[in-house]
Amino acid sequence: MTAGLNERTGSRSPSTSFFKMRRHLSCQGTSSFTPVTRNTRAGHTCGPEACSPREPSCGAPGQGLNATPGRGSQSFWPGIDAEGEQKRRQCAVCDTHAPLQPRRDPLAHPPPQYPFQQVVADLFQLDGHTYIAVADRLSGWLEVEHLSGDATSARLITVFRRWFKRIGIPEELSCDGGTNLTSQESRGFLDTWRVRLRVSSAHYPQSNGRAEAAVKCAKRLLRGNTGRNGSLDTDAAAWAIMQYLNTPPQGSEASPAQLITGRQLRDAIPVDASLYEVSERWAWLLRERERAMARSVDSAASRHDQTAHNLEPLTPGLWTRILNPGSGRWDRAGTVLETTAPRQYLVRLDGSGPTTIRNRHHLRPLTCVQAHDDGTTAMPGATPPSQGRPQRHRQAPRHLLDYVLGNATPQATH
């Protein structure tokens, strides 16, 4: 190495792999192995293939995939870039502590054309009691019901049937995928009433943001206004809800009550009596509300386009890492079973085996073989091994390693 690198010849020597980098390498020291550097100004050393690290380390632990080649640029041996990237992709610790995936372009959801065409529902807890909030996406009309006892599917069906008689049958009902809302009994009831059920991803409130906003609003209205055992049969709770219905939301000229009934509701606050009459601008207010919702969707899309990145879709059978919402780490794994909706996947968790609906934002595909703590490996795109009886590893005897085994008679290789 110190004598210089000769031109490439037919025979391969240990220094042949360094020929392409000969103008960027410098010697440091005169030991039996002479380190060389890729950047003479930086003074960083590097070594040949015989001295490249073989331990299962990614070279830049905890610094991400982009930091691995950056750290490797200070050293050199044949195949350093490919080896560093491979070790990073095989590092289970780095994958577990990887940062969140980038935001994606929002999916355009068509705005409703008339009141109560699209409604959202969500259950919530307040002071140890269970409630359900239902809101109209167009007008913002809010309904709250106290679920005394267990929030079973039969109890929810009774509540929905009473609401449908009062507000009409919606075309779409959005929920967060609770078992009492997505049970076979609840789905059968919604199918009978011709209501399409839209289930959002687990632990991803952005996919059902209107329902989350309705829950926050309901909690503010009910806190301190409920009766004994969480009952809503109080004057304070009724007045709070009526004042909300008479208040125009931000960015709108009309209140939910005006959009639905064409007039203000008479509540505990005295106002001019003309506000209780049906407004001649009722139809115009509804159309203006629809246009405002369309502008809001376009504005949100333009804001997301500045930093959003689309993720590749997943295919059934792919083995993925799953973000744990509690710890914020990718310490769970599962297999994609099917695509339930755009950017939503039905995933079977490893170990316990339950299924869950997860958003693509919380799924990271396993790209290559990774070693687990128990010594097993994870293969990309493969179904995890079943928890059956252990199988004995079979391999040919050592004295047959120099032979080609097949259906024919073994023949010696030369």
N, C-alpha and C positions, 0 to 999 in steps of 0.2 A: 504493500500500500504506500509506504514512504518512498519507494523507488519510482512510483508513477504507475498509471494504469495503461496497459498496452492496448493496441487496437484489437477489436474482436476477431477472433480466429475460430477455426472449426472446433477446437477443444474448449470446454467450459472450465473456468477456474473460479475460485472463491471471489475474485474481484470483478468477474464479468458483470454481475448485477449492479455494480456501482459505476459502470462506464457512462451511462446516460447522465449521471449526476456529478461527473468528474470536475466540472467547472464551478460547482457550488460546494465542494467538500474541502476541508482543511484538516490537517493532522494536529493532534494534541497529545503529546507524550510519546514515549519510545518503548512501551511495553510490548509483550508478545502479541497483544491485541491493541491496535492503534485506533482510538476513537476518532471519528470524523464529525464534521458539523455541516449542516445545511445552510447556515447563515453565519458567515465569518464575523460579522459585526456583533451579533448577539452573543457569540461564544458558547452556544449550546451544543452539546456533544451528541453523538449518535453512534450506533454500532451495527455490524453486519447481522445477517439472519441468524447466525449461531448464537447471538447474544440478545435476540428479541425476547420480550417477556412471554412466558408460556403459562403463567398462572392465570386463573379465571378472573381477570380484572379488566375493566373497560378502559383503564388509563386515565379517566377523568370522572371518578365516582361522584355521583350526585350533581354533576354539572350539565347534564343533558347531552343529547346527540350532537349538537353543534359544537360543544366544547371539546369533544374527543379529538377531532382532527386539528383543532386549534392548539391543543397541548402537544399533539404528535408532530406539529410542524417544527418543533424545536429539536427533534431528533430524526434519525433516518436509519432504516434498514429495508431491505427488499420486501415490498408488500405491506408497509406500515399502515397506509391509509385503509386498505381493505380489511386488514386484520383488526385495526382499531374500531372500525364501524361494526364488524362482526361481533367483537367482544362486547361492545355497548348494547347491541340488540339482544345479546344473550344474557345480559345482566338483569336478573330478576329484581334485585334491590333498586336499581335505577328505574325500572318500570313501575315498581310499587310506589315510589316517591316522585313520579313524574308530575309536572304541573298539569293544570287543567287544559283541555283542548281549546283552541281558539273559537270565538263566537262565529256562528254561521249566518248566512243571509236568512232573514225571516221568511217563513212560508206565508204567502198571501192567502188569508182566509176571506172568502167573499162576505161582505157586510150584509146584514139582514135587510129585507125589503119592506117589512112591516113589523109592528110590535108583536113580541112573543113568538116570532118565528124561530129564533135561536135563544135558548135560555141556558144558564149555567147553574150548577148545583154543587154544594160542598158542605160537608159536615165539619163542625168545630166544637171545641170544648171551651166553656167559660165557667169559672168558679166550680168546677167539678160536675157540671151538667152538660148534656149533649144537645146541640141544636143543628138545624139544617137551614142554610140560606139558599134561596133561589133568586136569580136576578135576570132581567131581560137585557140582552146585549145592545139593543137599539135605544131604548128609553132610559135604562138604568133603574127601572122599577124593581123594588126589593121586597121579598117576602121572607119572613123568618118564622120557624116553627120549633117549639120545644118538644124534644123527643123524650118524654118521661119513660123511664124504664129502659129496656134494651132497644137499640137502634137496629132492629131486625129488618129484613127485606119486606115482610108483611106490613110492618109499621110504616115504612117509607112508601109502599104502594098505596096505603090509605091516604097519606099526605098528598101524594102526587095526584091521585084521583080527585081529591077535593080541589086542588089547585086547577086541574084541567077543566073542571066544571065552571070555575070562576073566570079564568083568563083565556081559555081555549087550549087546543092541543098544539103544542109546538112541533116543528119539523125536526129539530135537533136539540138534544140534551147533552151538555158537556159535563163531565165529572172527572175526578182524579183517579178512578180505578179502585175505589174501595170495594171490598167483597160484598157488602150489603147492597151496593148500587150496581154491581156487575154480576150478581148471582144469576143462576138460571131462572129463578122465580122472577127477579126484577126484569131480566131481558125478555122473558115471555110476556110480562105485562106491557112493556114498551112496544113490543112487536104487535100486540093486539091493538094498541092505540096508534100504531103507525108512527112511532117516534124513533128517529135514528139516534143511537147512542154513540157519542164521541168520547173516547177514553184518552186522557192525557198520560204522559210518561210519569213513572214513579220518581219522586225526589227531583222533579224538574218543573217548578211552578211557572216558568215562562210559557209552557205549553198550555196552561189554563189560567192565564193571568187575570182574566175577568172574574173568575170565581174567587181567586185569592183576594182581589180587591173588594168583592162583595163581603167576604168573611171579615176583613179588617173593618169595613164600615159597620157591619152588624155588631161586632164586638164593641166598637165605640158607642153605638147607640144603646146597647143593652147594659153595659157596665154600670152598676149602681142603680139600675131602674127595674130590675126583676124582682119578683116577689118570693115568697117562701118556696123552697125546693126548686128554684129556678123558673118559676112560672112567669109567663108573659102576660097574664091576665091582670095587669096593673095599669093605672092611668099614666104613670110615668113612661112605661114602655110604649104605650099607644101614642102618646104625644111625641115622643122622640122619633118614632118611625114616620108619623105624619109630617113632622117638620122636615125630615129628610126628603120625603116625596114632594114637598112643596118648594124645595131649594134647587135652583138651576145648577147643574154641575159645571165644572170649569170648562170654558170654551163653548158653552151653549146658552142661548137666550131663554130657553124654556125649561121648566122643571119636569121631572118624570111624570108628575100628575097632569101637567098641561099636555105633554106628548101623548098620554094614554086617554085622558078624558076630555081634553080640550079646555080645561079650566083648572083653577086651583081648588084644592080640598079645604073645606072649612075646618080649621084646627083651633088650637088654644090661643093663637095669636090673632088679634083683630086686624082686619085689612079692609080695604074698600070693597063694597059688595059687588062692584062690577067685575072683579076678578073671579067671582064664582060663576059667572055666565060663560057659556061656550064661546070661545074666541073664533072670530071669522078667519083668523090666520092659522087655524089649527093645521090644515093640510100643508100650508107653506112651512110651518115649523117642523113637521115631520120630514119633508123633503130636505130642508136645511140641515136637519140632524143627520140624515143619511149622507149628504155631501161632506159634512164635518167628519164623520167617521172615515170616509174614503180618503180625505186629506190627511187624517191622522195616520192611517196605514201607510200612505206614501211617504210621509215625513219620517216615520219609524224605519221604513226600509232604507231611505237615503242615509240616515244616521248609522245604521248597521253596515251599509256597504263600505264605509270608510275603513273598518277594521275587521270585517267578517271574512271568513274563509270557509269554503265548502269542504266537507269531508266525504271520502269515498264511501259509497253504500256497502253494506255488509251482505254476505250471502248465507243462506241456511247451511248449517254444519260447521261454520267458522268458530273457532275457539277464541274468546276475547277476554281481556281484563275488564273488570267492572269497577267503577268508582264507588268507594264507600262514602256515602254522604256524611256519616258520623265523624270519621277520621280524616276525610279529604284525601285518602290514599287509594291507589289502585291495587288493593290487597284482596280482591275477590275475582273469581274467574267463572266462566260459564260458556255454554254453547248456544249459538243463535239457532232458534227453531224455525221462525218465520218472520216475515215483515207484516206487521199488523196495520200500519199506516205510514205515510211518508215520514221518514226519520224515526220511526218507532219499530222496535223489534221485541218479539217474545223470546226470552232468554231463560234457559234452564241453568240454575246455579249448581256449581260443583259441590259435592259433599252431601248436603241435605236433600238436594234434588227438587226444590220448589221452582215454579215458573214465575216470572215477573216481566212486566212491560217496561223497557228502558229506552230512553232517547239516545240517538247516535252520539250526542255530546258526552254521554257517560260510558261509552263503549270504546275500547282501544284494542284492535286486533293484535293477536300474537303473531309476530312476523317471522320468528324462527325458533329453534329449539332453545328452551330455557330449563335450567335445573332448579328443582324445588328443594326445600330443606330435607325432605325425606329421601332424596336421591333420585326421584322420578323426573322425567322430562316432559315438557309440553311441546307438542308438535303443532305447527300452524295448520289451520284448515282441517284438523282431524277431530273426531269425536273423542272425548275423554274416555279412558278405559273404564269398563264397568266394574262394579264392586263385587265380582264373582270370586270363584275359587282361584287361587294363584296357579299360574302355569309355569312349568319347568322350562328354563331356557335351554334350547337345543342348538348344538353346534357340532361341526365335524371334528373328528379327532385331530390332534396336533400333527400326527404323522401324515395326514392327508392335505396339509396346507399347501403343498407344492403341486397339487393335482387340481384339474378342472373337473368338478363333480357335476353330473347331469344325468340324463336318462341313459346315455351311452356308457360304455365301459370306460373307467377312468384311464386317461392317458397322461403320461409324464410330459411336462412342459420344459422347454429348453430356453 
